[in-house]
Amino acid sequence: MRGNRFVRAARFILFAIVAALVLSFVFMQLWNWLMPAVFGLHLISFWQALGLLVLGRLLLGGFLGPWRRGMHWRGRMMERWAQMTPEEREKFRAGMQGGRCRPYAPPSAPEAKA
């Protein structure tokens, strides 16, 4: 079982390295194609492109990934859910279904007058 984890970790690391290299190359090509012509900026090297990608990720998104953002509420909701009685849970479910979470139903057509 441990050998399987090692292989999975090695594959993930290899995939991350290849993805970073490919993204850096694409970023460098796009920069060198567009930025000098549009804004008069200098050409950049592969390593400068990689550095800009890392800097942008740090400044704008961090390295935790999208699944970590906005999940601070989940722990509190789990605690509240654990403290609810079955009746309160059912009432909560009914309220969620009756609110904005219900499926979209198109408005009914106006009745024709005779």
Backbone as ProteinMPNN parsed JSONL, in Angstrom:
{"seq_chain_A": "MRGNRFVRAARFILFAIVAALVLSFVFMQLWNWLMPAVFGLHLISFWQALGLLVLGRLLLGGFLGPWRRGMHWRGRMMERWAQMTPEEREKFRAGMQGGRCRPYAPPSAPEAKA", "coords_chain_A": {"N_chain_A": [[0.822, -1.194, 0.0], [1.971, 1.218, 0.741], [3.85, 1.564, -1.254], [2.24, 2.16, -3.41], [1.292, 4.682, -2.68], [3.664, 6.118, -2.809], [4.238, 5.98, -5.545], [2.037, 7.36, -6.566], [2.465, 9.898, -5.43], [4.897, 10.536, -6.635], [4.135, 10.619, -9.322], [2.334, 12.778, -9.211], [4.056, 14.893, -8.484], [5.781, 14.877, -10.691], [3.913, 15.484, -12.716], [3.171, 18.069, -11.866], [5.577, 19.462, -12.204], [5.992, 19.21, -14.99], [3.676, 20.526, -15.889], [4.152, 23.126, -14.896], [6.419, 23.797, -16.39], [5.422, 23.713, -19.034], [3.368, 25.66, -18.888], [4.928, 27.899, -18.292], [6.454, 28.114, -20.637], [4.421, 28.619, -22.536], [3.418, 31.028, -21.486], [5.704, 32.649, -21.748], [5.975, 32.696, -24.565], [3.562, 33.947, -25.34], [3.844, 36.424, -24.029], [6.196, 37.436, -25.273], [5.25, 37.674, -27.83], [3.063, 39.442, -27.718], [3.421, 41.642, -25.79], [5.806, 43.282, -26.382], [5.015, 44.409, -28.842], [2.56, 45.66, -28.305], [2.811, 47.191, -25.894], [5.439, 48.011, -25.849], [7.327, 46.688, -24.287], [10.133, 44.765, -22.964], [11.543, 41.671, -24.241], [11.144, 38.493, -22.592], [12.83, 35.898, -20.716], [12.684, 32.276, -20.404], [12.938, 31.596, -17.67], [12.306, 33.983, -16.444], [9.639, 34.137, -17.159], [8.639, 31.92, -15.748], [9.132, 32.83, -13.143], [7.423, 35.07, -13.084], [4.947, 33.785, -13.281], [4.897, 32.346, -10.843], [5.061, 34.492, -9.034], [2.68, 35.874, -9.652], [0.826, 33.925, -8.919], [1.293, 33.746, -6.169], [0.629, 36.364, -5.341], [-2.041, 36.683, -6.165], [-3.526, 34.291, -5.797], [-2.462, 32.372, -4.079], [-1.234, 29.137, -2.937], [-2.963, 27.197, -2.117], [-5.161, 26.323, -3.513], [-8.39, 26.154, -5.206], [-10.277, 24.747, -3.713], [-9.914, 25.308, -1.051], [-10.526, 27.945, -0.583], [-13.06, 29.967, 0.763], [-14.152, 28.006, 2.384], [-14.315, 28.273, 5.085], [-16.662, 28.414, 6.502], [-17.669, 25.886, 6.651], [-16.881, 24.207, 8.812], [-18.157, 25.451, 10.99], [-20.818, 25.111, 10.23], [-21.038, 22.344, 10.285], [-20.763, 21.877, 13.039], [-23.061, 23.171, 14.003], [-25.015, 21.626, 12.742], [-24.627, 19.169, 13.996], [-25.569, 19.741, 16.51], [-28.257, 20.095, 16.168], [-31.642, 19.002, 16.547], [-33.469, 16.143, 15.236], [-35.931, 17.156, 14.285], [-35.388, 19.86, 13.929], [-33.461, 19.676, 11.953], [-34.967, 18.66, 9.827], [-36.731, 20.779, 9.46], [-34.912, 22.723, 8.665], [-33.995, 21.625, 6.236], [-36.407, 21.717, 4.783], [-36.772, 24.47, 4.686], [-34.583, 25.214, 3.106], [-35.269, 24.032, 0.705], [-37.548, 25.423, 0.087], [-36.701, 27.96, -0.373], [-34.331, 29.928, -2.134], [-33.108, 27.771, -3.264], [-34.683, 26.037, -4.655], [-35.612, 24.223, -7.62], [-35.67, 25.796, -10.866], [-38.669, 27.061, -12.047], [-40.552, 27.827, -14.804], [-42.505, 30.808, -15.297], [-46.083, 30.63, -15.148], [-48.307, 30.649, -17.928], [-50.318, 33.499, -18.743], [-53.827, 33.489, -18.088], [-56.251, 33.167, -20.643], [-58.777, 35.503, -21.484], [-62.264, 35.066, -21.823]], "CA_chain_A": [[0.0, 0.0, 0.0], [2.842, 2.386, 0.793], [4.463, 1.719, -2.561], [1.249, 2.812, -4.251], [1.307, 6.106, -2.312], [4.892, 6.705, -3.33], [4.083, 6.121, -7.001], [1.069, 8.441, -6.802], [3.125, 11.158, -5.104], [5.904, 10.795, -7.675], [3.4, 11.034, -10.532], [1.81, 14.123, -8.981], [5.177, 15.838, -8.547], [6.206, 14.936, -12.089], [2.882, 16.224, -13.448], [3.256, 19.477, -11.483], [6.773, 20.034, -12.839], [5.731, 19.323, -16.437], [2.672, 21.574, -16.077], [4.81, 24.418, -14.682], [7.297, 24.058, -17.534], [4.596, 24.01, -20.212], [2.73, 26.964, -18.682], [5.958, 28.941, -18.41], [6.791, 28.269, -22.053], [3.293, 29.283, -23.188], [3.406, 32.4, -20.987], [6.825, 33.346, -22.378], [5.67, 32.913, -25.981], [2.515, 34.967, -25.445], [4.424, 37.706, -23.625], [7.123, 37.901, -26.303], [4.494, 37.965, -29.04], [2.145, 40.56, -27.548], [3.823, 42.794, -24.978], [6.666, 44.259, -27.059], [4.291, 45.101, -29.91], [1.46, 46.46, -27.783], [3.222, 48.135, -24.854], [6.846, 48.374, -25.98], [8.105, 46.061, -23.214], [11.227, 43.902, -23.401], [11.317, 40.235, -24.287], [11.519, 37.831, -21.347], [13.345, 34.541, -20.86], [11.854, 31.218, -19.832], [12.997, 31.659, -16.216], [11.545, 35.165, -16.046], [8.23, 33.768, -17.29], [8.327, 31.063, -14.605], [9.09, 33.697, -11.97], [6.201, 35.866, -13.129], [3.822, 32.905, -12.959], [4.922, 32.08, -9.405], [4.728, 35.74, -8.362], [1.251, 36.113, -9.835], [0.082, 32.951, -8.109], [1.421, 34.142, -4.77], [-0.079, 37.615, -5.08], [-3.467, 36.638, -6.471], [-4.29, 33.115, -5.429], [-1.854, 31.463, -3.119], [-1.006, 27.795, -3.453], [-3.863, 26.245, -1.481], [-6.104, 25.802, -4.482], [-9.735, 26.704, -5.094], [-11.107, 24.016, -2.767], [-9.701, 25.832, 0.296], [-11.109, 29.279, -0.46], [-14.483, 30.022, 1.052], [-14.614, 26.841, 3.115], [-14.236, 28.531, 6.512], [-17.988, 28.259, 7.081], [-18.075, 24.488, 6.691], [-16.715, 23.689, 10.161], [-19.225, 25.984, 11.842], [-22.088, 24.492, 9.849], [-21.029, 20.962, 10.78], [-21.033, 21.939, 14.478], [-24.48, 23.496, 14.184], [-25.796, 20.473, 12.298], [-24.507, 18.136, 15.02], [-26.342, 20.141, 17.687], [-29.679, 20.172, 15.847], [-32.484, 17.829, 16.736], [-33.986, 15.7, 13.935], [-36.998, 18.05, 13.838], [-34.748, 21.091, 13.44], [-32.809, 19.351, 10.676], [-36.015, 18.563, 8.803], [-37.207, 22.142, 9.217], [-33.86, 23.395, 7.895], [-34.057, 21.094, 4.86], [-37.616, 22.256, 4.139], [-36.519, 25.878, 4.413], [-33.654, 25.319, 1.978], [-35.98, 23.676, -0.515], [-38.564, 26.425, -0.19], [-36.065, 29.252, -0.634], [-33.704, 30.123, -3.432], [-32.489, 26.535, -3.718], [-35.594, 25.165, -5.392], [-35.363, 24.238, -9.063], [-36.319, 26.857, -11.621], [-39.943, 26.744, -12.691], [-40.935, 28.979, -15.61], [-43.795, 31.365, -14.901], [-47.196, 30.075, -15.896], [-48.85, 31.55, -18.946], [-51.538, 34.182, -18.277], [-55.064, 32.868, -18.573], [-56.944, 33.927, -21.677], [-60.133, 35.908, -21.11], [-63.25, 34.631, -22.812]], "C_chain_A": [[0.864, 1.255, 0.0], [3.515, 2.637, -0.547], [3.536, 2.439, -3.521], [1.201, 4.308, -3.954], [2.529, 6.798, -2.878], [4.79, 6.945, -4.836], [3.117, 7.262, -7.316], [1.694, 9.805, -6.526], [4.151, 11.52, -6.168], [5.235, 11.253, -8.971], [2.868, 12.457, -10.394], [2.915, 15.166, -9.098], [5.664, 15.983, -9.977], [5.206, 15.727, -12.929], [2.954, 17.719, -13.138], [4.457, 20.153, -12.143], [6.544, 20.226, -14.332], [4.721, 20.427, -16.707], [3.301, 22.956, -15.903], [5.705, 24.774, -15.855], [6.494, 24.441, -18.778], [3.929, 25.375, -20.067], [3.733, 28.105, -18.802], [6.314, 29.185, -19.864], [5.679, 29.001, -22.804], [3.221, 30.75, -22.774], [4.507, 33.223, -21.647], [6.521, 33.665, -23.844], [4.602, 33.997, -26.161], [3.048, 36.348, -25.083], [5.292, 38.261, -24.754], [6.423, 38.216, -27.615], [3.688, 39.254, -28.888], [2.748, 41.8, -26.893], [4.787, 43.757, -25.669], [5.919, 45.064, -28.124], [3.24, 46.062, -29.35], [1.941, 47.547, -26.829], [4.685, 48.551, -24.931], [7.719, 47.795, -24.879], [9.173, 45.151, -23.799], [10.774, 42.455, -23.484], [11.761, 39.623, -22.963], [12.03, 36.429, -21.65], [12.37, 33.55, -20.23], [11.802, 31.34, -18.315], [12.281, 32.897, -15.687], [10.047, 34.883, -16.136], [7.802, 32.884, -16.126], [8.226, 31.888, -13.327], [7.847, 34.558, -11.936], [4.961, 35.028, -12.812], [3.76, 32.624, -11.458], [4.528, 33.334, -8.63], [3.233, 36.045, -8.471], [0.401, 35.172, -9.0], [0.133, 33.313, -6.633], [0.592, 35.376, -4.457], [-1.589, 37.483, -5.227], [-4.208, 35.426, -5.929], [-3.723, 32.27, -4.329], [-1.698, 30.087, -3.725], [-1.924, 26.755, -2.819], [-4.857, 25.641, -2.456], [-7.516, 26.315, -4.231], [-10.593, 25.987, -4.06], [-10.948, 24.533, -1.347], [-10.347, 27.202, 0.482], [-12.592, 29.177, -0.163], [-15.017, 28.843, 1.841], [-14.572, 27.051, 4.629], [-15.569, 28.307, 7.213], [-18.352, 26.8, 7.314], [-17.969, 23.899, 8.095], [-17.811, 24.168, 11.101], [-20.554, 25.331, 11.519], [-22.158, 23.052, 10.334], [-21.313, 20.919, 12.289], [-22.513, 22.224, 14.742], [-25.36, 22.304, 13.826], [-25.774, 19.377, 13.362], [-25.355, 18.465, 16.25], [-27.843, 20.203, 17.418], [-30.385, 18.87, 16.182], [-32.977, 17.375, 15.358], [-35.1, 16.603, 13.395], [-36.421, 19.343, 13.266], [-34.063, 20.847, 12.102], [-33.837, 19.286, 9.553], [-36.564, 19.94, 8.456], [-36.192, 22.926, 8.378], [-33.882, 22.936, 6.438], [-35.251, 21.665, 4.102], [-37.423, 23.732, 3.803], [-35.58, 26.079, 3.239], [-34.355, 24.993, 0.664], [-37.01, 24.731, -0.888], [-37.981, 27.78, -0.551], [-35.495, 29.325, -2.032], [-33.142, 28.838, -4.007], [-33.433, 25.638, -4.51], [-35.292, 25.264, -6.888], [-36.175, 25.329, -9.755], [-37.602, 26.336, -12.245], [-40.362, 27.969, -13.503], [-42.296, 29.511, -15.173], [-44.914, 30.788, -15.765], [-47.734, 31.138, -16.858], [-50.101, 32.228, -18.412], [-52.789, 33.531, -18.895], [-55.736, 33.784, -19.593], [-58.363, 34.265, -21.218], [-61.105, 35.521, -22.223], [-64.181, 35.75, -23.203]], "O_chain_A": [[0.535, 2.241, -0.66], [3.729, 3.786, -0.935], [3.982, 3.234, -4.348], [1.083, 5.117, -4.874], [2.447, 7.924, -3.368], [5.208, 7.99, -5.335], [3.359, 8.044, -8.236], [1.487, 10.754, -7.282], [4.26, 12.683, -6.557], [5.72, 12.169, -9.636], [2.938, 13.248, -11.335], [2.731, 16.202, -9.738], [5.932, 17.096, -10.43], [5.602, 16.545, -13.759], [2.814, 18.546, -14.039], [4.357, 21.295, -12.59], [6.864, 21.28, -14.881], [4.887, 21.192, -17.657], [3.012, 23.865, -16.681], [5.748, 25.931, -16.272], [6.849, 25.382, -19.488], [3.922, 26.163, -21.012], [3.415, 29.159, -19.354], [6.46, 30.333, -20.285], [5.95, 29.892, -23.609], [2.99, 31.62, -23.613], [4.275, 34.359, -22.059], [6.78, 34.775, -24.307], [4.725, 34.859, -27.032], [2.737, 37.332, -25.755], [5.141, 39.418, -25.147], [6.962, 38.961, -28.433], [3.631, 40.066, -29.812], [2.59, 42.904, -27.412], [4.599, 44.968, -25.551], [6.162, 46.259, -28.288], [3.06, 47.16, -29.877], [1.524, 48.7, -26.942], [5.123, 49.379, -24.133], [8.764, 48.367, -24.566], [9.13, 44.806, -24.98], [9.771, 42.06, -22.89], [12.641, 40.158, -22.29], [11.715, 35.846, -22.687], [11.376, 33.931, -19.611], [10.73, 31.201, -17.726], [11.709, 32.862, -14.597], [9.274, 35.335, -15.291], [6.72, 33.075, -15.572], [7.327, 31.666, -12.516], [7.268, 34.762, -10.869], [4.037, 35.505, -12.154], [2.681, 32.662, -10.867], [3.751, 33.256, -7.679], [2.601, 36.429, -7.487], [-0.62, 35.572, -8.441], [-0.869, 33.199, -5.927], [-0.076, 35.431, -3.424], [-2.337, 38.114, -4.481], [-5.399, 35.517, -5.629], [-4.459, 31.51, -3.699], [-1.998, 29.889, -4.903], [-1.691, 25.555, -2.967], [-5.344, 24.534, -2.227], [-7.803, 26.852, -3.161], [-11.559, 26.572, -3.57], [-11.784, 24.221, -0.499], [-10.68, 27.575, 1.607], [-13.299, 28.38, -0.78], [-16.233, 28.692, 1.959], [-14.774, 26.1, 5.384], [-15.591, 28.035, 8.413], [-19.254, 26.509, 8.099], [-18.863, 23.172, 8.529], [-18.331, 23.398, 11.908], [-21.335, 25.028, 12.421], [-23.22, 22.588, 10.748], [-22.02, 20.03, 12.762], [-23.135, 21.594, 15.597], [-26.331, 22.008, 14.522], [-26.792, 18.727, 13.602], [-25.806, 17.56, 16.952], [-28.626, 20.349, 18.357], [-29.804, 17.787, 16.109], [-32.908, 18.148, 14.402], [-35.205, 16.797, 12.184], [-36.898, 19.855, 12.253], [-34.081, 21.708, 11.221], [-33.603, 19.798, 8.458], [-36.83, 20.232, 7.29], [-36.567, 23.694, 7.492], [-33.8, 23.753, 5.521], [-35.136, 22.049, 2.938], [-37.863, 24.191, 2.75], [-35.756, 27.013, 2.457], [-34.07, 25.603, -0.367], [-37.311, 24.909, -2.069], [-38.713, 28.664, -0.995], [-36.098, 28.847, -2.993], [-32.729, 28.83, -5.167], [-33.019, 24.582, -4.989], [-34.775, 26.278, -7.356], [-37.237, 25.726, -9.277], [-37.61, 25.29, -12.895], [-40.511, 29.052, -12.936], [-43.148, 28.742, -14.727], [-44.723, 30.498, -16.946], [-47.626, 32.341, -16.622], [-50.877, 31.597, -17.694], [-52.792, 33.096, -20.047], [-55.781, 35.003, -19.428], [-59.058, 33.429, -20.641], [-60.794, 35.638, -23.408], [-65.072, 35.552, -24.028]]}, "name": "protein", "num_of_chains": 1, "seq": "MRGNRFVRAARFILFAIVAALVLSFVFMQLWNWLMPAVFGLHLISFWQALGLLVLGRLLLGGFLGPWRRGMHWRGRMMERWAQMTPEEREKFRAGMQGGRCRPYAPPSAPEAKA"}
